[in-house]
Amino acid sequence: MRKLFRLKGLAVACVAGLAFAAPALATGSWHPITGTCYESGAWFTSSNVRYVSSGGSAIKAQFSYVPSHGLVFQVINYNTGAKIGNTIYSPPLSSQTIASSVGGGVAFVNQFRLQVAGHQDNYSFSGSEYY
C-alpha cells in the first residue's frame, strides 16, 4: 500500500509542476520588421505570414524610423482577412499594443500605409513586432 500512495503523490506533484509552467508558454518575443509604403497612400499587405506564439500573446509594434509624414499600421488574420485589434499610428516610435490577447498559432500579416499620401523624403520604416 505504501508504494501506491507514493506514486499518487508523485503524479500530483508532476501535474502541479505542469500547471505552474504553463504561463511561460504564453510569452511572445520581438521580431524585426521593415517595409516601404506606396506614395499614393494605398494599403500594402505583407507577404510574410507570422504566427502568434504557441500559448497566445499580445501583438505590439515599435519603430526605429517611419516615413516622413508618418505610418499607419495594422494586422490582418491571414485565414479570414479580418483585422485583428487596433490600427496604430507612428510617430510615436515607442511600443504600441495592436491586440492585447490573441490565441496561440493565429496566422497574420502586416498591413501598412502612409499617414499622408504624396511625395515625402522617406517611404520606408523599420522596427520590431512582438507576438
Secondary structure, DSSP 8 states (H G I E B T S, - for coil): -HHHHHHHHHHHHHHHHHHHHHHHHT---EEEEEEE--TT---EE-S--EE--TT-EEEEEEEEE--TT-EEEEEEETTT--EEEEEEEES--S-EEEEEEE-TT-EEEEEEEESS-S--S--EEEEEEE-
